Amino acid sequence: MKAMILAAGLGTRLKPLTDNRPKALVELSSRTLLEITLSRLRSVGVTEVIINVHHFADMVTNYLKSNKNFGMRIEISREDVLLDTGGGLKKAAWFFLEDSSRLDEPFLLHNVDVISNIDLRRMLQFHKENHALATLAVQSRETSRPLLFDDLQLCGRRAGRDHEPEIVHPSAHLDPLAFSGIHVISPRLLSLLTEEGVFSIIPSYLRLAAQGEKILAFRADQYYWRDLGRPADLAQAALDLQQNTFQGSEL
């Protein structure tokens, strides 16, 4: 199985930890965020990974080389300009299209700065059983930018507390859910990304949902999840690990 790790961001919220290293190499309980993410992916059968890099890119490549790629095939997608989630995935599309015999095999897209024990195997199974184009791990928790779903189908989003919701599928009942930064994607999506240059993948999902494509929610409410965007989040995650909040996880 293949995956992409989104690791190119500047990590400005993690300063001063990212003053001299990329956020992928920031440590949590003596392990880098990149190692933790690679370990999670490897535990569900991922053997080939592409990682986008920008900030301190050479540090990431040298780190992987010194650790013999953690026993995986790892490719690097260098971004001279930060391309955001959609642009970054589109630049790396070749990695998922290189083997014509595997074009029906979904892949994982995972932010490097989130940590969870979400059951990725169940998420992959859900994606396949529902013949989804993309499946997003979501939770019912506080967020200023929720995605809106009806019966697990993406119908819109609210881009801020004071903004009118953007609805692509009108519905009488919309569930606002927080996205976790973990996707399962069918390679067919890649040819449908008509946007160019720097772009977020969420507007692409909304455009495709409006066209009738299955962009589905995988409810992950029962799992641990934390964004590691700030030093305080790292400290809390380290405490959670110490207190065994992650019971049953594969971290």
BAKEBA-779525 format. One line per field, with one value per atom (N, C-alpha, C): atom name; residue in one letter; x, z, y. Coordinates in Angstrom, 2 decimals, m for minus. Example, Ala and Ser with C-alpha at 12.3 -4.5 7.8 and 13.67 -1.06 7.14 Angstrom:
# BAKEBA-779525
at c(N:CA:C:N:CA:C)
aa c(A:A:A:S:S:S)
c1 c(13.19:12.30:13.20:12.85:13.67:12.90)
c3 c(7.80:7.80:7.80:7.08:7.14:7.87)
c2 c(m5.69:m4.50:m3.30:m2.25:m1.06:0.03)
# end
This chain:
# BAKEBA-779525
at c(N:CA:C:N:CA:C:N:CA:C:N:CA:C:N:CA:C:N:CA:C:N:CA:C:N:CA:C:N:CA:C:N:CA:C:N:CA:C:N:CA:C:N:CA:C:N:CA:C:N:CA:C:N:CA:C:N:CA:C:N:CA:C:N:CA:C:N:CA:C:N:CA:C:N:CA:C:N:CA:C:N:CA:C:N:CA:C:N:CA:C:N:CA:C:N:CA:C:N:CA:C:N:CA:C:N:CA:C:N:CA:C:N:CA:C:N:CA:C:N:CA:C:N:CA:C:N:CA:C:N:CA:C:N:CA:C:N:CA:C:N:CA:C:N:CA:C:N:CA:C:N:CA:C:N:CA:C:N:CA:C:N:CA:C:N:CA:C:N:CA:C:N:CA:C:N:CA:C:N:CA:C:N:CA:C:N:CA:C:N:CA:C:N:CA:C:N:CA:C:N:CA:C:N:CA:C:N:CA:C:N:CA:C:N:CA:C:N:CA:C:N:CA:C:N:CA:C:N:CA:C:N:CA:C:N:CA:C:N:CA:C:N:CA:C:N:CA:C:N:CA:C:N:CA:C:N:CA:C:N:CA:C:N:CA:C:N:CA:C:N:CA:C:N:CA:C:N:CA:C:N:CA:C:N:CA:C:N:CA:C:N:CA:C:N:CA:C:N:CA:C:N:CA:C:N:CA:C:N:CA:C:N:CA:C:N:CA:C:N:CA:C:N:CA:C:N:CA:C:N:CA:C:N:CA:C:N:CA:C:N:CA:C:N:CA:C:N:CA:C:N:CA:C:N:CA:C:N:CA:C:N:CA:C:N:CA:C:N:CA:C:N:CA:C:N:CA:C:N:CA:C:N:CA:C:N:CA:C:N:CA:C:N:CA:C:N:CA:C:N:CA:C:N:CA:C:N:CA:C:N:CA:C:N:CA:C:N:CA:C:N:CA:C:N:CA:C:N:CA:C:N:CA:C:N:CA:C:N:CA:C:N:CA:C:N:CA:C:N:CA:C:N:CA:C:N:CA:C:N:CA:C:N:CA:C:N:CA:C:N:CA:C:N:CA:C:N:CA:C:N:CA:C:N:CA:C:N:CA:C:N:CA:C:N:CA:C:N:CA:C:N:CA:C:N:CA:C:N:CA:C:N:CA:C:N:CA:C:N:CA:C:N:CA:C:N:CA:C:N:CA:C:N:CA:C:N:CA:C:N:CA:C:N:CA:C:N:CA:C:N:CA:C:N:CA:C:N:CA:C:N:CA:C:N:CA:C:N:CA:C:N:CA:C:N:CA:C:N:CA:C:N:CA:C:N:CA:C:N:CA:C:N:CA:C:N:CA:C:N:CA:C:N:CA:C:N:CA:C:N:CA:C:N:CA:C:N:CA:C:N:CA:C:N:CA:C:N:CA:C:N:CA:C:N:CA:C:N:CA:C:N:CA:C:N:CA:C:N:CA:C:N:CA:C:N:CA:C:N:CA:C:N:CA:C:N:CA:C:N:CA:C:N:CA:C:N:CA:C:N:CA:C:N:CA:C:N:CA:C:N:CA:C:N:CA:C:N:CA:C:N:CA:C:N:CA:C:N:CA:C:N:CA:C:N:CA:C:N:CA:C:N:CA:C:N:CA:C:N:CA:C:N:CA:C:N:CA:C:N:CA:C:N:CA:C:N:CA:C:N:CA:C:N:CA:C:N:CA:C:N:CA:C:N:CA:C:N:CA:C:N:CA:C:N:CA:C:N:CA:C:N:CA:C:N:CA:C:N:CA:C:N:CA:C:N:CA:C:N:CA:C:N:CA:C:N:CA:C:N:CA:C:N:CA:C:N:CA:C:N:CA:C:N:CA:C:N:CA:C:N:CA:C:N:CA:C:N:CA:C:N:CA:C:N:CA:C:N:CA:C:N:CA:C:N:CA:C:N:CA:C:N:CA:C:N:CA:C:N:CA:C:N:CA:C:N:CA:C)
aa c(M:M:M:K:K:K:A:A:A:M:M:M:I:I:I:L:L:L:A:A:A:A:A:A:G:G:G:L:L:L:G:G:G:T:T:T:R:R:R:L:L:L:K:K:K:P:P:P:L:L:L:T:T:T:D:D:D:N:N:N:R:R:R:P:P:P:K:K:K:A:A:A:L:L:L:V:V:V:E:E:E:L:L:L:S:S:S:S:S:S:R:R:R:T:T:T:L:L:L:L:L:L:E:E:E:I:I:I:T:T:T:L:L:L:S:S:S:R:R:R:L:L:L:R:R:R:S:S:S:V:V:V:G:G:G:V:V:V:T:T:T:E:E:E:V:V:V:I:I:I:I:I:I:N:N:N:V:V:V:H:H:H:H:H:H:F:F:F:A:A:A:D:D:D:M:M:M:V:V:V:T:T:T:N:N:N:Y:Y:Y:L:L:L:K:K:K:S:S:S:N:N:N:K:K:K:N:N:N:F:F:F:G:G:G:M:M:M:R:R:R:I:I:I:E:E:E:I:I:I:S:S:S:R:R:R:E:E:E:D:D:D:V:V:V:L:L:L:L:L:L:D:D:D:T:T:T:G:G:G:G:G:G:G:G:G:L:L:L:K:K:K:K:K:K:A:A:A:A:A:A:W:W:W:F:F:F:F:F:F:L:L:L:E:E:E:D:D:D:S:S:S:S:S:S:R:R:R:L:L:L:D:D:D:E:E:E:P:P:P:F:F:F:L:L:L:L:L:L:H:H:H:N:N:N:V:V:V:D:D:D:V:V:V:I:I:I:S:S:S:N:N:N:I:I:I:D:D:D:L:L:L:R:R:R:R:R:R:M:M:M:L:L:L:Q:Q:Q:F:F:F:H:H:H:K:K:K:E:E:E:N:N:N:H:H:H:A:A:A:L:L:L:A:A:A:T:T:T:L:L:L:A:A:A:V:V:V:Q:Q:Q:S:S:S:R:R:R:E:E:E:T:T:T:S:S:S:R:R:R:P:P:P:L:L:L:L:L:L:F:F:F:D:D:D:D:D:D:L:L:L:Q:Q:Q:L:L:L:C:C:C:G:G:G:R:R:R:R:R:R:A:A:A:G:G:G:R:R:R:D:D:D:H:H:H:E:E:E:P:P:P:E:E:E:I:I:I:V:V:V:H:H:H:P:P:P:S:S:S:A:A:A:H:H:H:L:L:L:D:D:D:P:P:P:L:L:L:A:A:A:F:F:F:S:S:S:G:G:G:I:I:I:H:H:H:V:V:V:I:I:I:S:S:S:P:P:P:R:R:R:L:L:L:L:L:L:S:S:S:L:L:L:L:L:L:T:T:T:E:E:E:E:E:E:G:G:G:V:V:V:F:F:F:S:S:S:I:I:I:I:I:I:P:P:P:S:S:S:Y:Y:Y:L:L:L:R:R:R:L:L:L:A:A:A:A:A:A:Q:Q:Q:G:G:G:E:E:E:K:K:K:I:I:I:L:L:L:A:A:A:F:F:F:R:R:R:A:A:A:D:D:D:Q:Q:Q:Y:Y:Y:Y:Y:Y:W:W:W:R:R:R:D:D:D:L:L:L:G:G:G:R:R:R:P:P:P:A:A:A:D:D:D:L:L:L:A:A:A:Q:Q:Q:A:A:A:A:A:A:L:L:L:D:D:D:L:L:L:Q:Q:Q:Q:Q:Q:N:N:N:T:T:T:F:F:F:Q:Q:Q:G:G:G:S:S:S:E:E:E:L:L:L)
c1 c(0.84:0.00:0.89:0.34:1.08:0.42:1.21:0.71:1.52:0.94:1.66:1.59:2.73:2.77:2.98:2.07:2.17:3.06:4.27:5.26:5.98:5.43:6.15:5.94:4.95:4.61:5.74:5.65:6.70:6.68:5.56:5.48:5.61:5.06:5.23:4.60:3.52:2.88:3.74:4.70:5.56:6.85:6.99:8.17:8.25:9.44:10.78:11.31:10.52:11.02:11.38:10.72:10.98:11.91:12.60:13.57:14.76:15.07:16.26:15.99:14.72:14.37:12.95:12.64:11.26:10.34:9.05:8.13:8.13:8.46:8.49:9.53:10.56:11.63:11.54:10.45:10.16:9.86:10.28:10.14:8.98:8.38:7.36:7.79:8.09:8.56:9.73:10.70:11.97:11.83:10.69:10.51:10.06:10.58:10.16:8.73:8.04:6.68:6.69:7.75:7.84:7.97:8.81:8.94:7.62:6.93:5.64:4.64:4.58:3.64:4.01:5.29:5.74:5.43:5.63:5.34:3.86:3.02:1.57:1.19:1.74:1.41:1.93:3.14:3.72:2.89:2.30:1.52:0.26:m0.21:m1.42:m1.08:0.20:0.58:1.14:1.36:1.98:3.47:3.94:5.37:6.05:5.25:5.80:5.16:6.01:5.55:6.23:5.48:6.07:5.82:6.83:6.76:7.06:6.17:6.49:7.29:8.28:9.18:9.42:9.74:10.04:10.99:10.52:11.25:12.32:13.62:14.72:14.62:14.38:14.14:15.30:16.55:17.70:17.80:17.34:17.36:16.48:15.35:14.44:15.09:15.64:16.25:17.44:18.25:19.39:18.94:17.90:17.35:16.85:16.14:15.64:16.79:17.79:18.95:19.67:19.84:20.55:19.77:18.46:17.62:17.21:17.91:17.67:16.20:15.59:14.18:13.22:13.66:12.83:12.32:13.13:12.79:11.69:11.41:10.34:10.91:10.14:10.48:9.93:10.82:10.38:10.89:9.96:10.29:10.05:10.77:10.66:10.09:9.10:8.54:8.91:9.91:10.38:9.49:9.09:8.27:9.06:9.43:10.14:9.22:7.94:6.89:5.90:5.45:4.47:3.19:2.78:1.67:0.34:0.32:m0.88:m1.25:m2.32:m2.63:m2.96:m3.79:m4.17:m3.02:m2.32:m1.19:m0.08:0.14:1.17:0.85:m0.42:m0.83:m0.74:m1.16:m1.13:0.30:1.25:2.65:3.19:2.66:3.13:2.30:1.37:0.43:1.14:2.29:3.01:3.28:3.50:3.85:2.73:1.49:0.33:m0.16:0.40:m0.04:1.03:2.19:3.31:3.08:2.22:1.96:0.51:0.30:m1.07:m1.89:m1.23:m1.97:m2.52:m2.17:m2.60:m3.46:m4.07:m4.83:m6.16:m6.57:m7.79:m7.50:m6.23:m5.85:m5.80:m6.64:m6.64:m5.34:m5.05:m3.87:m4.25:m3.36:m3.58:m2.85:m3.48:m2.86:m2.93:m1.77:m1.71:m0.86:m1.39:m0.61:0.44:1.64:2.70:2.47:1.69:1.54:0.21:m0.31:m1.44:m1.06:m1.60:m1.34:m2.68:m2.85:m4.13:m3.94:m4.97:m5.04:m6.28:m6.67:m7.76:m7.45:m8.42:m8.23:m8.17:m6.97:m6.80:m7.25:m7.15:m7.63:m9.14:m9.85:m11.31:m11.68:m10.89:m11.15:m10.96:m9.92:m9.68:m10.81:m11.24:m12.33:m13.62:m13.91:m15.10:m15.05:m13.89:m13.70:m14.00:m13.44:m13.62:m15.07:m15.68:m17.05:m18.04:m17.75:m18.66:m18.27:m17.21:m16.76:m16.60:m15.96:m15.80:m14.66:m14.76:m13.65:m12.62:m13.11:m12.25:m13.03:m12.32:m12.91:m12.10:m12.78:m12.11:m12.43:m11.39:m11.61:m12.07:m13.23:m13.81:m14.30:m14.44:m14.93:m15.90:m16.77:m17.68:m16.96:m16.26:m15.53:m15.52:m15.12:m15.13:m14.12:m14.57:m13.69:m14.32:m13.51:m14.04:m14.32:m13.86:m14.03:m14.57:m15.80:m16.32:m16.69:m16.57:m17.15:m18.58:m19.46:m20.88:m21.26:m21.84:m22.17:m23.65:m24.21:m25.54:m25.42:m25.69:m25.58:m24.20:m23.18:m21.77:m21.28:m22.16:m21.74:m21.41:m20.27:m19.89:m20.89:m21.40:m22.40:m21.98:m20.93:m20.53:m19.52:m19.30:m18.38:m18.72:m18.25:m18.33:m16.89:m16.49:m15.09:m14.70:m15.51:m15.23:m16.52:m16.41:m17.61:m18.57:m18.05:m18.90:m19.24:m18.91:m19.15:m20.40:m21.09:m22.21:m21.68:m22.37:m21.89:m21.92:m20.96:m20.91:m21.53:m22.67:m23.41:m23.35:m22.90:m22.86:m23.95:m24.52:m25.64:m26.66:m27.71:m28.69:m29.29:m29.45:m29.99:m30.68:m31.71:m32.45:m31.66:m30.75:m29.99:m28.51:m27.71:m26.27:m25.51:m24.63:m23.80:m22.48:m22.16:m20.85:m19.81:m18.79:m17.77:m16.38:m15.45:m14.09:m13.21:m12.49:m11.61:m10.31:m9.77:m8.61:m7.28:m7.29:m6.04:m5.61:m6.54:m6.25:m7.29:m6.82:m7.70:m7.37:m8.38:m8.17:m8.68:m7.85:m8.15:m8.02:m8.98:m8.86:m8.06:m7.13:m6.29:m7.09:m8.34:m9.17:m9.32:m9.20:m9.31:m8.25:m7.07:m5.93:m6.19:m6.86:m7.16:m8.28:m8.99:m10.10:m9.68:m8.42:m7.91:m7.54:m8.52:m8.31:m7.67:m7.64:m7.00:m5.49:m4.88:m3.44:m2.71:m1.41:m0.56:m0.84:m0.95:m1.17:m2.66:m3.11:m4.54:m4.76:m5.75:m6.18:m7.06:m7.01:m7.80:m9.27:m9.58:m10.98:m11.91:m11.58:m12.45:m12.58:m11.55:m11.64:m12.66:m12.60:m13.59:m15.00:m15.18:m16.52:m16.99:m16.09:m16.46:m16.87:m16.13:m16.43:m17.70:m17.92:m19.16:m20.36:m20.22:m21.31:m21.60:m20.60:m20.77:m21.27:m21.57:m22.13:m21.13:m19.86:m18.85:m19.01:m18.63:m18.72:m17.49:m17.69:m16.68:m17.27:m16.79:m17.48:m16.74:m17.52:m16.99:m16.80:m15.64:m15.42:m15.45:m16.49:m16.65:m15.61:m14.80:m13.69:m13.82:m15.07:m15.31:m14.73:m14.67:m14.23:m12.72:m11.99:m10.54:m9.86:m8.64:m7.81:m7.28:m7.26:m6.70:m6.24:m5.09:m4.64:m3.83:m4.11:m3.29:m2.05:m0.89:0.37:0.95:0.09:0.50:1.23:1.12:1.76:2.56:3.56:4.31:3.43:2.38:1.48:0.78:0.48:m0.15:0.82:2.08:3.10:3.22:3.22:3.34:2.14:0.95:m0.24:m0.22:0.21:0.29:1.32:2.44:3.45:2.87:2.09:1.43:0.42:m0.34:m1.33:m0.65:0.49:1.24:1.72:2.22:2.73:1.62:0.42:m0.72:m1.50:m0.96:m1.53:m2.90:m3.12:m4.36:m4.50:m3.38:m3.35:m3.58:m4.15:m4.35:m4.99:m4.43:m4.97:m4.45:m3.57:m3.02:m1.77:m1.25:m0.06:1.06:1.09:2.11:3.44)
c3 c(0.00:0.00:0.00:m0.55:m0.63:0.23:0.54:1.32:1.00:1.32:1.26:2.62:3.07:4.31:3.94:4.41:4.18:5.27:4.87:5.85:5.42:4.43:3.83:4.56:5.45:6.07:6.89:7.14:7.87:9.37:9.89:11.33:12.18:11.70:12.41:13.81:13.98:15.30:16.31:15.80:16.68:17.08:16.62:17.03:18.55:19.16:18.55:18.12:18.28:17.97:16.50:15.64:14.20:13.68:14.59:14.15:13.46:13.83:13.28:12.78:12.56:12.03:11.44:10.54:10.02:11.08:10.95:11.95:11.95:10.82:10.75:11.69:12.04:12.90:14.33:14.64:16.04:16.77:18.03:18.75:19.74:19.86:20.86:21.60:22.88:23.69:23.02:22.57:22.01:20.63:19.99:18.62:17.75:16.53:15.64:15.17:14.83:14.31:13.03:12.23:11.00:11.29:12.26:12.60:13.12:13.95:14.50:13.37:12.41:11.30:10.41:10.10:9.29:9.99:11.29:12.05:11.99:12.14:12.05:10.69:9.64:8.29:8.04:8.49:8.29:9.00:10.14:10.93:10.22:9.22:8.48:7.08:6.83:5.58:4.52:4.88:3.93:3.83:2.61:2.38:1.52:0.87:m0.02:0.32:0.53:0.99:0.19:m0.12:m0.66:0.36:0.59:1.60:0.92:1.07:0.50:1.52:1.02:1.90:1.31:2.19:1.77:2.78:4.00:5.09:5.61:5.53:5.95:5.26:3.95:3.20:3.32:3.25:3.29:4.63:5.69:7.00:6.99:6.30:6.22:5.41:4.27:3.43:4.13:4.82:5.55:6.71:7.39:8.50:8.00:6.89:6.33:5.90:5.28:4.83:6.02:7.09:8.26:8.97:8.76:9.35:8.33:7.18:6.12:5.73:5.69:5.28:6.11:7.32:8.22:7.55:6.63:5.98:4.94:4.48:3.51:2.24:1.16:m0.01:0.22:0.24:0.49:m0.62:m1.22:m2.23:m1.62:m2.14:m1.66:m2.77:m2.42:m3.35:m2.83:m3.48:m3.03:m3.60:m2.75:m3.17:m2.98:m4.09:m4.01:m3.47:m3.82:m3.26:m2.58:m1.39:m0.70:m1.53:m1.82:m2.75:m2.06:m0.72:0.05:m0.19:0.41:0.38:m1.02:m1.74:m3.09:m4.07:m4.05:m4.96:m4.66:m3.37:m2.99:m3.45:m3.28:m3.75:m5.27:m5.97:m7.44:m7.95:m7.30:m7.71:m7.51:m6.49:m6.17:m6.84:m7.71:m8.30:m9.03:m9.64:m10.40:m9.56:m8.26:m7.36:m7.27:m7.36:m7.23:m8.58:m9.65:m11.00:m11.75:m11.14:m11.85:m12.20:m11.43:m11.68:m12.12:m13.40:m13.94:m13.35:m12.79:m12.22:m10.83:m10.28:m8.91:m8.86:m9.98:m10.03:m9.30:m8.89:m8.10:m6.61:m6.24:m4.84:m4.15:m3.13:m2.46:m1.68:m1.42:m0.65:0.48:1.45:2.60:2.40:2.85:2.89:4.34:4.96:6.41:6.74:7.49:7.98:8.96:8.91:9.82:11.23:11.37:12.67:13.35:13.10:13.88:14.43:15.58:16.19:16.61:16.38:16.71:16.80:17.33:17.22:16.41:15.48:14.57:13.85:13.76:13.13:11.61:11.09:9.66:8.82:9.37:8.62:8.44:9.50:9.40:8.43:8.45:7.55:6.10:5.83:4.47:4.04:4.96:4.64:4.34:5.16:4.95:3.56:3.21:1.92:0.77:0.85:m0.21:m0.30:0.85:0.86:0.28:0.45:m0.02:m1.38:m1.98:m3.31:m3.35:m2.31:m2.20:m3.09:m3.47:m4.16:m3.13:m2.02:m0.90:0.39:1.43:2.76:3.75:4.56:5.49:6.92:7.74:9.15:9.85:10.49:11.13:12.53:13.34:14.70:15.05:15.99:16.52:17.66:17.33:18.32:17.86:18.76:18.48:17.39:16.41:15.36:14.76:14.31:13.70:12.22:11.65:10.20:9.95:10.38:10.21:8.76:8.43:7.20:7.52:6.54:6.75:5.96:6.67:6.07:6.29:5.33:5.47:5.20:6.21:6.07:5.52:6.08:5.79:4.44:3.64:2.36:2.57:2.05:2.16:1.41:2.10:1.50:1.55:2.32:2.41:3.52:3.83:4.92:5.43:6.63:7.17:7.39:6.73:6.69:7.81:8.84:9.97:10.72:11.96:12.80:12.27:11.63:11.18:9.70:9.06:7.63:7.37:6.30:5.87:5.36:5.64:5.15:3.63:3.08:1.65:1.44:0.79:0.62:m0.84:m1.07:m2.44:m2.66:m1.56:m1.61:m0.57:m0.94:0.05:0.79:2.10:2.92:4.13:4.60:5.77:7.05:7.02:8.24:7.88:8.40:8.13:9.45:9.52:10.70:10.53:11.42:11.37:12.06:11.33:11.85:11.58:12.49:12.38:11.66:10.67:9.88:10.64:10.51:11.31:10.57:9.27:8.52:8.04:8.02:7.54:6.48:5.28:4.16:3.63:3.08:2.18:0.81:m0.21:m1.53:m2.60:m3.52:m4.69:m5.76:m6.43:m7.44:m8.52:m8.74:m9.75:m9.46:m8.18:m7.81:m8.52:m8.72:m9.19:m10.54:m11.43:m12.75:m12.69:m11.56:m11.40:m10.73:m10.32:m9.71:m10.83:m11.26:m12.38:m11.92:m10.61:m10.08:m10.34:m10.43:m10.72:m9.64:m9.54:m8.64:m7.18:m6.42:m4.97:m4.70:m4.09:m3.73:m2.63:m1.82:m0.78:m1.41:m0.84:m1.41:m1.00:0.06:0.53:m0.51:m1.12:m2.19:m3.35:m3.62:m4.68:m4.28:m3.02:m2.53:m2.65:m2.31:m2.40:m3.85:m4.75:m6.18:m6.67:m6.28:m6.74:m6.08:m4.82:m4.15:m4.86:m5.31:m6.03:m7.34:m7.89:m9.14:m8.92:m7.66:m7.36:m6.94:m6.77:m6.34:m4.84:m4.45:m3.05:m2.28:m1.53:m0.60:0.79:1.47:2.65:3.96:5.04:6.39:7.02:7.62:8.49:9.92:10.67:12.02:12.94:13.55:14.39:15.81:16.25:17.54:18.71:18.59:19.73:19.86:18.92:18.91:19.46:19.95:20.37:19.13:19.19:18.11:18.69:18.22:18.65:17.54:17.30:16.42:17.21:16.57:17.25:16.72:16.53:15.90:16.81:18.14:19.08:20.11:20.73:21.79:22.91:23.25:24.31:23.91:22.61:22.13:22.25:21.94:22.10:23.56:24.44:25.87:26.35:25.89:26.29:25.72:24.45:23.84:24.57:24.99:25.74:27.06:27.70:28.96:28.72:27.63:27.30:27.05:26.37:26.14:27.46:28.32:29.62:30.46:30.34:31.13:30.43:29.29:28.55:27.98:27.62:26.96:25.63:25.07:23.75:23.81:24.85:24.95:23.68:23.20:21.99:20.72:20.82:19.59:19.15:17.99:17.46:17.35:18.24:18.15:18.69)
c2 c(m1.19:0.00:1.25:2.33:3.59:4.66:5.69:6.82:8.06:9.22:10.48:11.15:11.68:12.45:13.91:14.75:16.19:16.78:17.19:17.64:18.91:19.62:20.75:22.07:22.14:23.42:24.01:25.31:26.02:25.76:25.28:25.00:26.25:27.37:28.63:28.60:27.85:27.78:27.01:26.22:25.45:26.19:27.42:28.18:28.27:28.24:28.28:26.91:25.85:24.51:24.36:25.14:25.03:26.13:26.81:27.81:27.17:25.92:25.27:23.86:23.55:22.23:22.28:21.35:21.29:20.66:20.94:20.39:18.86:18.25:16.78:16.19:16.99:16.48:17.00:17.70:18.03:16.72:16.62:15.35:15.37:14.21:13.94:12.69:12.83:11.69:10.97:11.77:11.28:10.64:10.81:10.32:11.49:11.57:12.65:12.41:13.50:13.37:12.54:12.67:11.89:10.40:10.04:8.62:8.06:8.81:8.35:8.11:9.04:8.90:7.72:7.57:6.43:5.11:5.06:3.85:3.49:4.51:4.30:3.74:4.32:3.88:2.46:2.20:0.87:m0.20:0.14:m0.82:m1.28:m0.52:m0.93:m1.43:m1.69:m2.31:m1.38:m0.10:0.82:0.51:0.33:0.05:1.10:1.96:2.98:4.33:5.32:6.63:7.73:8.77:10.00:11.11:11.93:12.99:14.31:15.30:16.61:17.42:18.14:18.90:20.28:21.22:22.59:23.24:23.41:24.05:23.09:23.48:22.60:21.24:21.25:20.01:19.04:19.54:18.64:17.92:18.54:17.87:16.64:16.74:15.58:14.46:14.79:13.75:13.10:13.89:13.33:12.46:12.88:12.09:10.74:10.73:9.47:8.57:9.18:8.40:7.77:8.53:8.01:6.91:6.88:5.83:4.78:4.75:3.77:3.69:4.89:5.03:4.17:3.82:3.03:1.75:1.23:m0.03:0.08:1.30:1.52:2.14:2.07:2.87:4.27:5.26:6.63:7.54:8.27:9.27:10.66:11.64:13.02:13.90:14.71:15.69:17.08:17.68:19.00:20.10:21.01:22.14:23.44:24.06:25.35:26.43:26.32:27.16:26.23:26.59:25.75:25.66:24.42:24.19:23.91:23.87:23.54:22.06:21.61:20.17:19.67:20.41:19.98:20.06:21.18:21.35:20.37:20.11:19.14:17.74:17.34:16.02:15.93:16.98:16.94:16.81:17.49:17.39:15.97:15.29:13.94:12.85:13.24:12.27:11.13:11.43:10.41:9.15:9.38:8.28:7.25:7.72:6.84:6.32:6.84:6.45:5.67:5.43:4.82:3.35:2.67:1.25:1.10:0.84:0.79:m0.35:m1.35:m2.48:m2.16:m0.99:m0.65:0.60:0.94:2.18:2.10:0.91:0.77:0.72:0.79:0.64:2.00:2.23:3.52:3.75:5.01:5.36:6.31:6.42:7.30:8.62:9.69:11.02:11.47:11.77:11.97:13.18:14.12:15.25:14.75:15.32:14.89:15.43:16.50:17.14:16.84:15.63:15.13:13.76:13.43:12.13:11.53:10.26:9.62:8.11:7.46:6.00:5.60:6.48:6.16:4.86:3.99:2.67:2.85:2.94:3.19:2.00:0.79:m0.38:m0.32:0.04:0.18:1.30:2.36:3.49:3.06:2.32:1.81:0.87:0.02:m0.91:m0.15:0.87:1.70:2.35:2.88:3.54:2.57:1.38:0.39:m0.08:m0.37:m0.89:0.12:1.40:2.44:3.02:2.46:2.90:4.43:4.96:6.41:6.90:8.16:8.81:9.26:9.80:10.17:9.99:9.59:9.42:10.22:11.03:11.93:11.50:11.33:11.03:12.31:12.24:13.43:13.08:14.12:13.95:15.07:14.77:15.79:16.51:17.57:18.36:19.82:20.68:22.11:22.46:23.22:23.72:24.96:25.89:27.12:26.92:25.79:25.57:24.16:23.89:22.52:22.21:20.94:20.42:19.98:20.09:19.79:18.54:17.57:16.29:15.97:15.26:14.67:13.19:12.38:10.92:10.54:11.18:10.92:11.45:12.05:12.65:14.13:14.56:15.97:16.84:17.86:18.76:20.22:20.54:21.94:22.15:23.41:23.76:25.15:25.42:26.77:27.23:28.31:28.71:29.65:29.76:30.63:30.90:31.28:31.42:32.48:33.51:34.61:34.53:33.41:33.27:32.43:32.79:31.96:30.62:29.52:28.23:28.15:27.45:27.17:25.79:25.74:24.49:24.05:22.83:22.31:21.26:20.75:19.81:20.26:20.98:21.41:20.22:20.39:19.32:19.92:19.25:19.73:19.50:18.54:18.23:18.08:18.99:18.95:18.81:17.83:17.63:18.37:19.33:19.98:19.10:18.71:17.80:18.35:18.06:18.57:17.55:18.03:17.17:16.93:15.73:15.32:15.38:15.68:15.68:14.31:13.35:12.00:11.65:11.27:10.95:9.55:8.88:7.75:8.19:7.99:8.55:7.48:7.44:6.58:7.32:6.64:7.31:8.03:7.62:8.28:9.77:10.15:11.56:12.41:11.84:12.64:13.28:12.55:13.12:14.15:14.21:15.15:16.46:16.54:17.77:18.76:19.52:20.45:21.76:21.99:23.19:23.13:24.30:24.37:25.16:24.90:25.68:25.42:26.50:26.42:26.32:25.22:25.13:24.09:24.37:23.44:22.36:21.17:20.08:20.16:20.89:20.93:21.56:22.70:23.21:22.23:21.46:20.43:19.36:18.94:17.98:18.53:19.80:20.41:20.47:20.84:20.88:19.50:18.48:17.12:16.58:16.93:16.53:17.14:18.39:19.06:18.35:17.66:16.92:15.50:15.17:13.86:12.80:13.19:12.22:11.93:10.71:10.31:10.79:11.87:12.37:12.13:11.11:10.59:10.88:10.87:11.02:9.64:9.44:8.29:8.81:8.46:8.97:8.33:9.19:8.73:9.28:9.46:10.09:9.31:7.99:7.17:7.07:7.65:7.53:8.78:8.57:9.70:10.41:11.73:12.54:13.87:14.34:15.67:16.32:17.58:18.41:18.83:18.74:19.05:20.37:21.33:22.58:23.54:23.37:24.30:23.53:24.16:23.47:22.93:23.67:23.19:21.89:21.75:20.51:19.34:19.58:18.54:18.11:19.09:18.78:17.95:18.30:17.55:16.14:16.00:14.68:13.80:14.39:13.64:13.16:14.01:13.62:12.52:12.64:11.61:10.26:10.27:9.04:8.45:9.30:8.86:8.24:8.81:8.32:7.21:6.75:5.61:5.91:7.17:7.53:6.79:6.38:5.76:4.24:3.72:2.28:1.73:0.63:0.00:0.59:1.59:2.20:1.47:1.85:1.23:2.24:3.22:4.26:3.75)
# end
